[in-house]
Amino acid sequence: MGPGKRERMEFKDFPLKDEIKEALFRRGITAPTPIQAAALPLALEGKDLIGQARTGTGKTLAFALPIAQGLEASSERGRAPRALVLTPTRELALQVSGELQAVAPHLKVVTVYGGTGYGKQKEDLLRGADVVVATPGRALDYLKQGVLRLSQVRIAVLDEADEMLSMGFEEEVEALLSATPPERQTLLFSATLPSWARRLAERYMRSPVVINVVREEGVTYQEEAVPAPGDRLALLSDLLFVKAPKRAIVFTRTKAETEEV
């Protein structure tokens, strides 16, 4: 291997259970992304870590695989979760749950989020779970009701911590972490590291290793001209609905158009 070159890693080289490797292989996943390659060895050793990576870089597997590897199957009814994953939105919670179920079919994953009734989620929690993936507000509601018990949590994950901060979930996240055992492993992932994330690390993490792969990620720009012979505002609305960007900047010709948009 020449100087300055990295040896290409593959998932078969990681200390993962055969069934996990097979699940990845069936999905055509053979080589880790930069955040996965950097985070997995540390996470599998049980270390706390802060992973700085943008959305869409594969960070879900960076914490899903350690959970799948570290937790054994259990059939005990009413069992308390041994892993807690907090996400800022319902959509991300569902996505993370799907990823966990794909790589860890031996684990019972329960997803809880706001904007829907309490009944089914409460029943699922009371039946028992190995992993709970949740938005902070709804998780705290269940904690206060005594439905969500966090005394057995061995792995806690904060996914997109900066987004949880921007949505005002600081108090909920800290209350939930405070209810988990102090000896748990904590994995924090964020595109940026606001001061709140650093305070979380000082207060709730044990000598975390900091990984930053943001500067290694390429950024792709795409320009596209869209004809708008009729109602441009309606077209803009349709584009934003279809593309569904998390953030967007819209430039207009005049102040009046800005107010109209």
Rosetta blueprint (number, residue, H / E / L):
1 M L
2 G L
3 P L
4 G L
5 K L
6 R L
7 E L
8 R L
9 M L
10 E L
11 F H
12 K H
13 D H
14 F L
15 P L
16 L L
17 K L
18 D H
19 E H
20 I H
21 K H
22 E H
23 A H
24 L H
25 F H
26 R H
27 R L
28 G L
29 I L
30 T L
31 A L
32 P L
33 T L
34 P H
35 I H
36 Q H
37 A H
38 A H
39 A H
40 L H
41 P H
42 L H
43 A H
44 L H
45 E L
46 G L
47 K L
48 D L
49 L E
50 I E
51 G E
52 Q E
53 A L
54 R L
55 T L
56 G L
57 T L
58 G L
59 K H
60 T H
61 L H
62 A H
63 F H
64 A H
65 L H
66 P H
67 I H
68 A H
69 Q H
70 G H
71 L L
72 E L
73 A L
74 S L
75 S L
76 E L
77 R L
78 G L
79 R L
80 A L
81 P L
82 R L
83 A E
84 L E
85 V E
86 L E
87 T L
88 P L
89 T L
90 R H
91 E H
92 L H
93 A H
94 L H
95 Q H
96 V H
97 S H
98 G H
99 E H
100 L H
101 Q H
102 A H
103 V H
104 A L
105 P L
106 H L
107 L L
108 K L
109 V E
110 V E
111 T E
112 V E
113 Y L
114 G L
115 G L
116 T L
117 G L
118 Y L
119 G H
120 K H
121 Q H
122 K H
123 E H
124 D H
125 L H
126 L H
127 R H
128 G L
129 A L
130 D L
131 V E
132 V E
133 V E
134 A E
135 T L
136 P H
137 G H
138 R H
139 A H
140 L H
141 D H
142 Y H
143 L H
144 K H
145 Q H
146 G L
147 V L
148 L L
149 R L
150 L L
151 S L
152 Q L
153 V L
154 R L
155 I E
156 A E
157 V E
158 L E
159 D E
160 E L
161 A H
162 D H
163 E H
164 M H
165 L H
166 S H
167 M L
168 G L
169 F L
170 E H
171 E H
172 E H
173 V H
174 E H
175 A H
176 L H
177 L H
178 S H
179 A L
180 T L
181 P L
182 P L
183 E L
184 R L
185 Q E
186 T E
187 L E
188 L E
189 F E
190 S E
191 A L
192 T L
193 L L
194 P L
195 S H
196 W H
197 A H
198 R H
199 R H
200 L H
201 A H
202 E H
203 R H
204 Y H
205 M L
206 R L
207 S L
208 P L
209 V E
210 V E
211 I E
212 N E
213 V L
214 V H
215 R H
216 E H
217 E L
218 G L
219 V L
220 T L
221 Y L
222 Q L
223 E L
224 E L
225 A L
226 V L
227 P L
228 A L
229 P L
230 G L
231 D L
232 R H
233 L H
234 A H
235 L H
236 L H
237 S H
238 D H
239 L H
240 L H
241 F H
242 V H
243 K H
244 A L
245 P L
246 K L
247 R L
248 A L
249 I L
250 V L
251 F L
252 T L
253 R L
254 T L
255 K H
256 A H
257 E H
258 T H
259 E H
260 E H
261 V L
